Amino acid sequence: MLADDLAAALVAIRPDNADALAGLDLLYAEDVRFRDPIQQLVGRPAFVAMNERLLRRLRALRWQIHHAAGDHDHAMLEWTMHATTKRGVKLSVDGTTVVHARTGRIIDHRDYWDLGEMFASSVPWGLRLLHAVRRPLA
């Protein structure tokens, strides 16, 4: 199933796995569209390059998959990303990935995650401060 293949590919993307991005050629269409809170891009070469840049900036990266669902044409993953930058800054963010495929290859990949949560996770007391700011809005 698409969800299982996507989860396996995501978990494999780590700085210590030299072959991490090789499997993306089989999973993603040449003209894939990718969107997340900070960027949009089109094309598998651009998608692979984005992931290469991410891995170059990190000392460690771990994906924790909480839920995966879907069929052959659609999939959704709920995950937590834990990362450590080369400078030692630790980041953590919860997110969801939604993908659509055509003829077995992903043509649309959208990641939903909170940019504020990711930055707040990198500083002491950051998440407490973020929740305190958001509390009056809830």
Backbone hydrogen bonds in HBPLUS format (Angstrom, degrees):
<---DONOR---> <-ACCEPTOR-->    atom                        ^
c    i                          cat <-CA-CA->   ^        H-A-AA   ^      H-
h    n   atom  resd res      DA  || num        DHA   H-A  angle D-A-AA Bond
n    s   type  num  typ     dist DA aas  dist angle  dist       angle   num
A0005-ASP N   A0001-MET O   3.10 MM   4  6.39 162.3  2.13 154.0 159.2     1
A0006-LEU N   A0002-LEU O   2.85 MM   4  6.03 161.6  1.88 155.6 160.7     2
A0007-ALA N   A0003-ALA O   2.91 MM   4  6.05 161.4  1.94 146.7 152.1     3
A0008-ALA N   A0004-ASP O   2.97 MM   4  6.13 162.6  2.00 148.1 152.7     4
A0009-ALA N   A0005-ASP O   2.99 MM   4  6.19 155.5  2.06 144.3 151.2     5
A0010-LEU N   A0006-LEU O   2.90 MM   4  6.11 159.7  1.94 153.2 158.7     6
A0011-VAL N   A0007-ALA O   2.99 MM   4  6.17 169.9  2.00 155.7 157.8     7
A0012-ALA N   A0008-ALA O   3.14 MM   4  6.23 141.5  2.30 138.3 148.1     8
A0013-ILE N   A0010-LEU O   3.07 MM   3  5.36 148.0  2.18 106.2 115.5     9
A0017-ASN N   A0014-ARG O   3.12 MM   3  5.39 166.5  2.14 116.4 118.2    10
A0020-ALA N   A0017-ASN O   3.06 MM   3  5.26 164.6  2.08 118.5 119.7    11
A0022-ALA N   A0019-ASP O   3.14 MM   3  5.34 145.1  2.27 106.6 116.9    12
A0024-LEU N   A0021-LEU O   3.17 MM   3  5.49 154.1  2.24 107.4 115.2    13
A0026-LEU N   A0023-GLY O   3.20 MM   3  5.62 136.9  2.40 106.9 116.6    14
A0027-LEU N   A0024-LEU O   3.19 MM   3  5.01 126.3  2.49  92.0 106.0    15
A0028-TYR N   A0024-LEU O   2.90 MM   4  5.74 161.2  1.93 157.4 158.6    16
A0106-ILE N   A0027-LEU O   2.80 MM  79  6.17 167.5  1.82 152.5 151.6    17
A0029-ALA N   A0106-ILE O   2.85 MM  77  5.50 176.5  1.85 142.8 143.2    18
A0032-VAL N   A0029-ALA O   3.27 MM   3  5.24 152.7  2.35 118.0 113.4    19
A0044-ARG N   A0030-GLU O   2.88 MM  14  4.94 158.9  1.92 127.5 130.2    20
A0043-GLY N   A0032-VAL O   2.67 MM  11  4.93 164.2  1.70 153.9 159.3    21
A0033-ARG N   A0107-ILE O   2.94 MM  74  6.13 153.8  2.01 129.2 135.0    22
A0109-HIS N   A0033-ARG O   2.82 MM  76  6.14 159.0  1.86 164.9 172.0    23
A0034-PHE N   A0041-LEU O   2.91 MM   7  5.33 170.4  1.92 158.6 159.4    24
A0041-LEU N   A0034-PHE O   2.94 MM   7  5.33 157.3  1.99 147.6 151.9    25
A0035-ARG N   A0109-HIS O   2.99 MM  74  6.52 144.9  2.12 154.3 164.1    26
A0111-ASP N   A0035-ARG O   2.87 MM  76  6.27 165.0  1.89 160.9 165.0    27
A0036-ASP N   A0039-GLN O   2.98 MM   3  5.58 149.7  2.07 163.9 168.1    28
A0047-PHE N   A0043-GLY O   3.00 MM   4  6.29 153.2  2.08 149.0 157.6    29
A0048-VAL N   A0044-ARG O   2.84 MM   4  6.00 166.1  1.85 160.9 163.1    30
A0049-ALA N   A0045-PRO O   2.94 MM   4  6.07 159.5  1.98 143.5 149.9    31
A0050-MET N   A0046-ALA O   2.94 MM   4  6.12 151.2  2.03 142.8 150.1    32
A0051-ASN N   A0047-PHE O   3.16 MM   4  6.46 158.8  2.21 146.6 151.3    33
A0052-GLU N   A0048-VAL O   2.88 MM   4  6.18 149.5  1.97 149.5 159.1    34
A0053-ARG N   A0049-ALA O   2.95 MM   4  6.22 157.3  2.01 150.5 155.4    35
A0054-LEU N   A0050-MET O   3.04 MM   4  6.34 158.5  2.09 146.9 152.9    36
A0055-LEU N   A0051-ASN O   2.99 MM   4  6.21 166.7  2.00 150.7 153.4    37
A0056-ARG N   A0052-GLU O   2.99 MM   4  6.21 151.2  2.07 147.7 155.5    38
A0057-ARG N   A0053-ARG O   3.25 MM   4  6.48 137.0  2.44 143.2 153.2    39
A0057-ARG N   A0054-LEU O   3.09 MM   3  5.36 136.0  2.29 103.5 115.3    40
A0058-LEU N   A0055-LEU O   3.28 MM   3  5.27 156.1  2.34 101.5 108.5    41
A0086-LYS N   A0057-ARG O   3.07 MM  29  5.95 145.2  2.20 147.2 141.2    42
A0059-ARG N   A0084-THR O   2.71 MM  25  5.52 160.4  1.75 152.3 159.3    43
A0060-ALA N   A0084-THR O   3.19 MM  24  5.04 161.4  2.23 137.9 140.3    44
A0084-THR N   A0060-ALA O   2.94 MM  24  5.04 157.4  1.99 139.1 137.5    45
A0062-ARG N   A0082-HIS O   2.76 MM  20  5.15 154.0  1.83 157.9 163.7    46
A0082-HIS N   A0062-ARG O   2.84 MM  20  5.15 167.3  1.86 159.8 163.6    47
A0064-GLN N   A0080-THR O   2.86 MM  16  5.11 168.4  1.87 156.2 160.0    48
A0080-THR N   A0064-GLN O   2.88 MM  16  5.11 144.5  2.01 139.6 151.0    49
A0066-HIS N   A0078-GLU O   2.78 MM  12  5.40 160.5  1.81 146.5 151.9    50
A0067-HIS N   A0078-GLU O   3.39 MM  11  5.13 154.3  2.46 135.6 134.2    51
A0078-GLU N   A0067-HIS O   2.89 MM  11  5.13 157.2  1.94 146.3 150.4    52
A0069-ALA N   A0076-MET O   2.98 MM   7  5.42 155.1  2.04 153.5 160.8    53
A0076-MET N   A0069-ALA O   2.84 MM   7  5.42 151.8  1.92 157.6 160.8    54
A0071-ASP N   A0074-HIS O   2.84 MM   3  5.53 146.9  1.95 152.7 163.4    55
A0101-ALA N   A0073-ASP O   2.68 MM  28  4.61 159.5  1.72 136.7 138.1    56
A0075-ALA N   A0099-VAL O   3.05 MM  24  5.33 153.9  2.12 144.4 144.9    57
A0099-VAL N   A0075-ALA O   2.92 MM  24  5.33 165.8  1.94 151.2 154.5    58
A0077-LEU N   A0097-THR O   2.85 MM  20  5.08 155.0  1.92 143.6 151.6    59
A0097-THR N   A0077-LEU O   2.85 MM  20  5.08 156.0  1.91 143.9 151.9    60
A0079-TRP N   A0095-GLY O   2.89 MM  16  5.38 169.6  1.90 152.3 153.9    61
A0095-GLY N   A0079-TRP O   2.84 MM  16  5.38 162.5  1.87 152.4 152.6    62
A0081-MET N   A0093-VAL O   2.85 MM  12  5.41 165.8  1.87 159.5 159.8    63
A0093-VAL N   A0081-MET O   3.03 MM  12  5.41 149.1  2.13 144.3 153.5    64
A0083-ALA N   A0091-LEU O   2.92 MM   8  5.13 168.0  1.93 144.6 146.9    65
A0091-LEU N   A0083-ALA O   2.80 MM   8  5.13 166.0  1.82 150.4 153.1    66
A0085-THR N   A0089-VAL O   2.86 MM   4  5.22 161.7  1.89 147.8 150.5    67
A0088-GLY N   A0085-THR O   2.90 MM   3  5.13 161.9  1.93 111.3 116.3    68
A0096-THR N   A0112-TYR O   2.88 MM  16  5.16 151.5  1.96 145.2 154.6    69
A0112-TYR N   A0096-THR O   2.75 MM  16  5.16 166.3  1.77 161.0 165.6    70
A0098-VAL N   A0110-ARG O   2.87 MM  12  5.30 163.0  1.90 155.7 161.4    71
A0110-ARG N   A0098-VAL O   2.89 MM  12  5.30 162.8  1.92 155.0 160.7    72
A0100-HIS N   A0108-ASP O   2.92 MM   8  5.19 149.2  2.02 145.0 151.9    73
A0107-ILE N   A0100-HIS O   2.79 MM   7  5.93 161.7  1.82 150.6 156.3    74
A0108-ASP N   A0100-HIS O   3.24 MM   8  5.19 153.3  2.32 147.6 145.6    75
A0102-ARG N   A0105-ARG O   2.88 MM   3  5.50 156.6  1.93 151.0 150.9    76
A0105-ARG N   A0102-ARG O   3.06 MM   3  5.50 169.5  2.08 118.9 122.3    77
A0118-MET N   A0114-ASP O   3.12 MM   4  6.47 156.2  2.18 150.7 157.1    78
A0119-PHE N   A0115-LEU O   3.10 MM   4  6.42 165.5  2.12 153.7 156.3    79
A0120-ALA N   A0116-GLY O   2.85 MM   4  5.94 161.7  1.88 151.1 157.2    80
A0121-SER N   A0117-GLU O   2.92 MM   4  5.98 144.6  2.05 144.0 152.3    81
A0122-SER N   A0119-PHE O   3.08 MM   3  5.41 154.6  2.15 107.6 115.5    82
A0123-VAL N   A0120-ALA O   3.38 MM   3  5.85 172.2  2.39 114.4 116.7    83
A0126-GLY N   A0123-VAL O   2.94 MM   3  5.09 158.0  1.99 129.9 129.6    84
A0129-LEU N   A0125-TRP O   3.02 MM   4  6.22 159.6  2.06 152.6 158.1    85
A0130-LEU N   A0126-GLY O   2.92 MM   4  6.15 160.9  1.95 149.4 155.0    86
A0131-HIS N   A0127-LEU O   2.93 MM   4  6.13 161.1  1.97 149.5 153.8    87
A0132-ALA N   A0128-ARG O   2.95 MM   4  6.14 149.2  2.05 143.4 152.3    88
A0133-VAL N   A0129-LEU O   2.98 MM   4  6.22 153.1  2.05 151.8 158.4    89
A0134-ARG N   A0130-LEU O   3.04 MM   4  6.24 153.6  2.11 145.4 152.8    90
A0135-ARG N   A0131-HIS O   2.89 MM   4  5.88 140.0  2.05 143.1 152.8    91
A0137-LEU N   A0134-ARG O   2.82 MM   3  5.36 143.3  1.96 119.5 131.2    92
A0138-ALA N   A0135-ARG O   3.15 MM   3  5.35 153.7  2.22 107.8 115.6    93
